């Protein structure tokens, strides 16, 4: 017998491991599934697809050669009108993939479309144009029920990408407020187990889109990026539960569009782009929100574009810590209210840097409402609101971290432009004295921005910011920033304007 220390044994052992890897790789299968069987029905190709009833049978999942198992790819073909049930997981080395073939869709009049409760190492890939949809569910339609596009509670190591999820509930009436959507979602991720990503998807006419509102577990790793949200009530909601302490949250390069269709007479559905909340006992530390666009018609029942509530019992007002918010554009549609501002929240150790806040000149509107200990506020551009910053009692500022902001085009009437612990301040000088901050900040009559928030040559934000290379190096579009650093979400790409053309301070 060869000793494990013998060189020949070690060589044979390495060869065995390599062969085992290739054997495992070789048995990974492509399985084609349609609503009904076609051809031979053996699942070997689109022309010979197995019926969805075969996929939904528990006997079709396992480790056998004729079953769906780790490493396999299940191809969804054509229009499937039944709920698809995923009853197995992949492994770290061999993911289980559901791939939508071109023009494939899961479609029902009113029903949950895909279930993968508690599975892991799973990829749900819409491919070129995969769709999940309801066709008859909404205010003016035959059905009025709460459903999910993907029902995925307790999942971990899950990737959802390249999908269109649409018309799960088409809300068109302000009198329609009876349906409770708290336990469903475009992707329902209650109690997600970590390492979850949702990206390059389109969500339209869904009430709560990415719903993590009632989880009892939670773990590190959530990435939400390159998605578009339109006609929704909450795009991203929750993120914790009684036993959850999630971390490493990254939300970036998304577009959060219109929510006004969810306005109701009694304000039953209060709209948020991102609403971070959870019960007592939960904490969240480590969240990055950057490069997002919040725009469109948000109606009158909005709470905030970005509402970081944290512990909703207020037992721990610092339950959300180490938050970084940069390179975002927040835009108010004309006539919309900003009930809690563009950005509202509470916590500790936050950085809010190089964002652009574009108000629409609505009286008594405010940009940000915060109670944060250790707040750094720098290089932001505020325009078109009555109150730029409301810092509630308990707010403290990071030493040297709050300055180089541009405050422009104040909307007259209502509250003072700045507020600290309930006291309003009508001038930048008074605000500087009250906070001990903002020494390099500017007030201007005009910000000279384009409608999308990009800088014009004459903007006082051009070259007036502080260098933040220690935190990030690019603007919202990925363009490298350079010294002198510009304020706002965008780097100015044209020639610098002469200093005498810039806005003047009060």
Residue pairs with C-beta under 8 A, 6 or more apart in sequence:
2 8
2 9
2 12
3 9
4 10
4 13
24 71
24 93
24 94
25 71
25 94
27 65
27 71
28 71
28 72
28 73
28 94
29 68
29 71
29 72
29 73
30 44
30 72
30 73
30 75
31 43
31 50
31 55
31 68
31 72
31 73
31 74
31 75
32 43
32 44
32 45
32 46
32 48
32 49
32 50
32 74
32 75
32 77
32 101
33 43
33 49
33 50
33 51
33 52
33 54
33 55
33 74
33 75
33 76
33 77
33 80
34 46
34 49
34 50
34 51
34 52
34 76
34 77
34 78
34 80
35 51
35 52
35 78
35 79
35 80
35 81
35 82
36 51
36 52
37 49
37 50
37 51
37 54
38 46
38 47
38 48
38 49
39 45
39 47
39 48
39 49
40 48
41 48
41 49
41 50
41 51
42 48
42 50
43 49
43 50
43 54
46 75
46 77
46 101
49 75
49 77
49 78
52 80
52 82
52 84
53 82
54 60
55 68
55 74
55 84
55 85
56 82
56 83
56 84
56 85
58 87
59 67
60 67
60 68
60 87
61 67
61 68
61 69
61 87
61 88
62 68
62 69
62 88
63 69
68 74
68 87
68 88
68 96
69 88
69 96
70 88
70 89
70 90
70 91
70 94
70 95
70 96
70 121
71 90
71 91
71 94
71 95
71 96
72 96
72 97
73 97
73 98
73 99
74 96
74 97
74 98
74 99
75 99
75 100
75 101
76 84
76 98
76 99
76 100
76 101
76 104
76 106
76 130
77 101
77 104
78 101
78 103
78 104
79 104
79 105
79 107
80 104
80 105
80 106
80 107
81 106
81 107
81 108
82 108
83 106
83 108
83 111
83 112
83 113
83 114
83 115
84 98
84 106
84 113
84 114
84 115
85 115
86 96
86 98
86 114
86 115
86 116
86 119
86 122
87 119
88 96
88 119
89 96
89 119
89 120
89 121
89 122
90 96
90 97
90 120
90 121
90 122
90 123
90 157
91 121
92 121
92 157
94 121
95 121
95 122
95 123
96 119
96 121
96 122
96 123
97 122
97 123
97 124
97 125
98 114
98 122
98 123
98 124
98 125
99 123
99 125
99 127
100 125
100 126
100 127
100 128
100 129
100 130
100 131
100 162
100 163
101 127
102 127
102 128
102 129
103 129
104 127
104 130
104 131
105 130
105 131
105 132
105 133
106 113
106 114
106 131
106 132
106 133
107 113
107 131
107 132
107 133
107 134
107 135
108 134
108 135
109 134
109 135
109 136
109 137
109 142
109 143
110 134
110 136
110 137
110 142
110 143
110 145
110 147
111 134
111 147
112 147
112 148
112 149
112 151
112 184
113 132
113 133
113 134
113 147
113 148
113 149
113 150
114 124
114 132
114 149
114 150
114 151
115 150
115 151
115 152
116 122
116 124
116 150
116 151
116 152
116 155
116 158
117 151
117 152
117 153
117 154
117 155
118 153
118 154
118 155
119 152
119 155
119 158
120 155
120 156
120 157
120 158
120 193
121 157
122 155
122 157
122 158
122 159
123 158
123 159
123 161
124 150
124 158
124 159
124 160
124 161
124 163
125 159
125 161
125 162
125 163
126 161
126 162
126 163
126 164
126 201
127 162
128 162
129 164
130 162
130 163
130 164
131 163
131 164
131 165
131 166
132 149
132 150
132 163
132 164
132 165
132 166
133 164
133 165
133 166
133 167
133 168
134 143
134 147
134 167
134 168
134 169
135 167
136 142
136 143
137 143
137 144
137 145
137 147
137 167
137 168
137 169
137 170
138 144
138 167
138 169
138 170
138 171
138 172
138 205
139 170
139 171
139 172
139 173
139 176
140 170
140 172
140 173
141 170
144 176
144 178
144 179
145 179
146 169
146 179
146 180
146 181
146 183
146 184
146 207
147 168
147 169
147 184
148 168
148 184
148 185
148 186
148 187
148 188
149 163
149 165
149 168
149 185
149 186
149 187
149 206
150 160
150 165
150 186
150 187
150 188
151 184
151 188
152 158
152 160
152 187
152 188
152 189
152 192
153 188
153 189
153 190
153 191
153 192
153 215
154 190
154 191
154 192
154 193
154 217
155 189
155 192
155 193
155 196
156 192
156 193
156 194
156 195
156 196
156 219
157 193
157 194
157 195
157 196
158 189
158 192
158 195
158 196
158 197
159 196
159 197
159 198
159 199
160 187
160 197
160 198
160 199
160 201
161 197
161 198
161 199
161 200
161 201
162 200
162 201
163 201
163 202
164 201
164 202
164 203
164 204
165 186
165 187
165 201
165 202
165 203
165 204
165 206
165 209
166 202
166 203
166 204
166 205
166 206
167 204
167 205
168 186
168 205
168 206
168 207
169 179
169 181
169 205
169 206
169 207
170 205
170 231
171 205
171 207
171 231
171 233
171 261
171 262
171 269
172 261
174 263
174 264
174 265
175 264
175 265
176 264
177 264
177 265
177 266
177 268
177 269
179 207
181 207
181 208
181 211
181 233
182 208
182 211
182 213
182 214
183 190
183 211
183 214
184 207
184 208
184 211
185 206
185 208
185 209
185 210
185 211
185 237
186 203
186 206
186 208
186 209
186 210
186 211
186 232
187 198
187 209
187 210
187 211
188 211
189 196
189 210
189 211
189 212
189 215
190 211
190 212
190 213
190 214
190 215
190 238
190 241
191 212
191 214
191 215
191 216
191 217
191 218
191 241
191 244
192 212
192 215
192 217
192 218
192 219
192 222
193 217
193 218
193 219
194 218
194 219
194 220
194 221
194 222
194 246
195 219
195 220
195 221
196 221
196 222
196 223
197 222
197 223
197 224
197 225
198 210
198 223
198 224
198 227
199 223
199 224
199 225
199 226
199 227
200 225
200 226
200 227
201 227
201 228
202 227
202 228
202 230
203 209
203 227
203 228
203 229
203 230
203 232
203 235
204 229
204 230
204 231
204 232
205 230
205 231
205 232
205 261
206 231
206 232
207 232
207 233
207 234
207 262
207 269
208 232
208 233
208 234
208 237
209 229
209 232
209 234
209 235
209 236
209 237
210 224
210 235
210 236
210 237
211 234
211 237
211 238
212 218
212 236
212 237
212 238
212 239
212 240
213 237
213 238
213 277
214 238
214 241
215 238
215 239
215 240
215 241
215 244
216 241
216 242
216 243
216 244
217 241
217 243
217 244
218 239
218 240
218 241
218 243
218 244
218 245
218 246
218 282
219 244
219 246
220 246
220 247
220 248
221 247
221 248
222 239
222 246
222 248
222 249
222 250
223 250
223 251
224 236
224 250
224 251
224 252
224 254
225 250
225 251
225 252
225 253
225 254
226 253
226 254
227 254
227 255
228 254
228 255
228 257
229 235
229 254
229 255
229 256
229 257
229 273
230 257
230 258
230 296
231 257
231 258
231 259
231 261
231 262
232 259
232 262
232 271
233 259
233 262
233 269
233 270
233 271
233 272
234 271
234 272
234 275
235 254
235 256
235 272
235 273
235 274
236 251
236 273
236 274
236 275
236 276
237 272
237 275
237 277
238 275
238 276
238 277
238 278
239 246
239 249
239 276
239 277
239 278
239 284
240 246
240 276
240 277
240 278
240 279
240 282
240 284
241 278
241 279
241 282
242 279
242 281
242 282
243 281
244 278
244 282
245 282
245 283
245 284
245 285
246 284
247 284
247 285
247 286
248 286
249 284
249 286
249 287
249 288
250 287
250 288
251 274
251 287
251 288
251 289
251 290
251 292
252 288
252 289
252 290
252 291
252 292
253 290
253 291
253 292
254 292
254 293
255 292
255 293
255 295
256 273
256 274
256 292
256 293
256 294
256 295
256 296
256 305
257 295
257 296
258 296
258 297
258 298
258 299
258 333
259 271
259 273
259 296
259 297
259 298
259 299
259 302
260 296
260 297
260 298
260 299
260 300
260 336
261 299
262 269
262 271
262 299
262 301
263 269
263 299
263 300
263 301
264 301
267 301
269 301
270 301
270 302
270 303
270 339
271 298
271 299
271 301
271 302
271 303
272 302
272 303
272 304
272 305
272 306
272 307
273 292
273 294
273 304
273 305
273 306
274 289
274 305
274 306
274 307
274 308
275 303
275 307
275 309
276 284
276 287
276 307
276 308
276 309
276 310
276 320
276 345
277 307
277 309
277 310
277 312
278 284
278 310
278 311
278 312
278 319
279 311
279 312
279 313
280 311
280 313
280 315
280 316
282 311
282 319
283 311
283 316
283 319
283 320
283 321
284 310
284 319
284 320
284 321
285 320
285 321
285 322
286 322
287 320
287 322
287 323
287 324
288 323
288 324
289 306
289 323
289 324
289 325
289 326
289 328
290 324
290 325
290 326
290 327
290 328
290 472
291 327
291 328
291 476
292 328
292 329
293 328
293 329
293 331
293 476
294 305
294 306
294 328
294 329
294 330
294 331
294 342
295 329
295 331
295 333
296 333
297 333
297 336
298 305
298 332
298 333
298 336
299 336
300 336
300 337
301 339
302 336
302 337
302 338
302 339
303 339
303 340
303 344
304 338
304 339
304 340
304 341
304 342
304 343
304 344
304 369
305 330
305 342
305 343
306 325
306 328
306 330
306 342
306 343
306 344
306 345
307 340
307 344
307 345
308 320
308 323
308 344
308 345
308 346
308 347
309 344
309 345
309 346
310 316
310 317
310 318
310 319
310 320
310 345
310 346
310 347
311 317
311 319
317 346
317 347
317 371
317 394
318 346
318 347
318 348
318 373
319 347
320 345
320 346
320 347
320 348
321 347
321 348
321 349
322 348
322 349
322 350
323 345
323 347
323 349
323 350
323 351
324 350
324 351
324 353
324 471
325 343
325 350
325 351
325 352
325 353
325 355
326 351
326 352
326 353
326 354
326 355
326 468
326 471
326 472
327 354
327 355
327 472
327 474
327 475
327 476
327 489
328 355
328 356
328 476
328 489
329 355
329 356
329 358
329 452
329 453
329 476
329 489
330 342
330 343
330 355
330 356
330 357
330 358
330 367
331 358
331 453
332 338
332 342
332 358
332 359
332 360
332 362
332 365
332 384
332 385
333 360
334 360
334 361
334 362
335 360
335 362
336 360
336 362
337 362
337 365
338 359
338 362
338 365
338 366
338 367
338 385
340 369
341 365
341 366
341 367
341 368
341 369
341 390
342 357
342 367
342 368
343 352
343 355
343 357
343 367
343 368
343 369
343 370
344 368
344 369
344 370
345 369
345 370
345 371
345 372
346 370
346 371
346 372
347 372
347 373
348 372
348 373
348 374
349 373
349 374
349 398
350 370
350 372
350 374
350 375
350 376
351 376
351 378
351 398
351 401
351 471
352 368
352 375
352 376
352 377
352 378
352 380
353 376
353 377
353 378
353 379
353 380
353 468
353 471
353 472
354 378
354 379
354 380
354 465
354 468
354 472
354 475
354 487
354 488
354 489
355 380
355 381
355 488
355 489
356 380
356 381
356 449
356 453
356 488
356 489
356 490
357 367
357 368
357 380
357 381
357 382
357 383
357 385
357 388
358 383
358 384
358 449
358 453
359 365
359 367
359 382
359 383
359 384
359 385
359 409
359 411
360 384
361 384
361 409
361 411
362 385
362 386
362 411
363 386
363 411
363 412
363 413
363 414
364 386
364 387
364 413
364 414
364 415
365 384
365 385
365 386
365 387
365 411
365 414
366 385
366 386
366 387
366 388
366 390
366 415
367 382
367 385
367 387
367 388
367 389
368 388
368 389
368 390
369 390
369 392
370 389
370 390
370 391
370 392
370 395
371 391
371 392
371 393
371 394
371 395
372 391
372 395
372 396
373 394
373 395
373 396
374 396
374 397
374 398
375 391
375 395
375 396
375 397
375 398
375 401
375 402
376 397
376 398
376 401
376 402
377 389
377 397
377 401
377 402
377 405
377 437
378 401
378 402
378 403
378 404
378 405
378 465
378 466
378 468
379 404
379 405
379 465
379 466
379 468
379 485
379 486
379 487
379 488
380 405
380 406
380 487
380 488
381 405
381 406
381 408
381 447
381 449
381 453
381 461
381 487
381 488
381 489
382 388
382 389
382 405
382 406
382 407
382 408
383 408
383 409
383 447
383 449
384 409
384 411
385 410
385 411
386 410
386 411
386 412
386 413
386 414
386 415
386 417
387 414
387 415
387 416
387 417
387 418
387 419
388 407
388 410
388 417
388 418
389 418
389 419
389 431
390 415
390 418
390 419
391 419
391 420
391 421
391 435
392 421
392 422
393 421
393 422
394 421
395 420
395 421
397 435
397 436
397 437
402 435
402 437
402 438
403 437
403 438
403 439
403 440
403 441
403 466
404 440
404 441
404 464
404 465
404 466
404 487
405 438
405 441
405 442
405 487
406 441
406 442
406 443
406 444
406 447
406 460
406 461
406 464
406 487
406 488
407 417
407 428
407 441
407 442
407 443
407 444
408 443
408 444
408 445
408 446
408 447
408 460
408 503
409 444
409 445
409 446
409 447
410 417
415 424
416 424
416 425
416 426
417 424
417 425
417 426
417 427
417 431
418 424
418 425
418 428
418 430
418 431
418 434
419 425
420 431
420 434
420 435
423 434
425 431
425 434
427 506
428 438
428 441
428 442
428 443
428 505
428 506
431 438
432 438
432 439
432 441
440 464
440 466
442 460
442 464
442 503
442 505
443 505
443 506
444 460
444 502
444 503
444 504
444 505
445 503
445 504
446 503
447 459
447 460
447 461
447 503
448 455
448 456
448 457
448 458
448 459
448 460
448 503
449 455
449 456
449 459
449 461
449 488
450 456
453 488
453 489
453 490
454 490
454 492
455 461
455 462
455 486
455 488
455 490
455 491
455 492
456 497
457 492
457 494
457 495
457 496
457 497
457 501
458 497
458 501
458 502
458 503
459 492
459 497
459 502
459 503
460 502
460 503
461 486
461 487
461 488
461 492
462 486
462 487
462 492
462 496
462 497
462 502
463 484
463 485
463 486
463 492
463 496
464 484
464 486
464 487
465 484
465 485
465 486
465 487
466 485
467 483
467 485
468 481
468 485
469 481
472 481
473 480
473 481
474 480
474 481
475 481
475 486
475 489
475 490
475 491
476 489
476 490
477 490
479 490
479 491
479 493
480 491
481 491
482 491
486 492
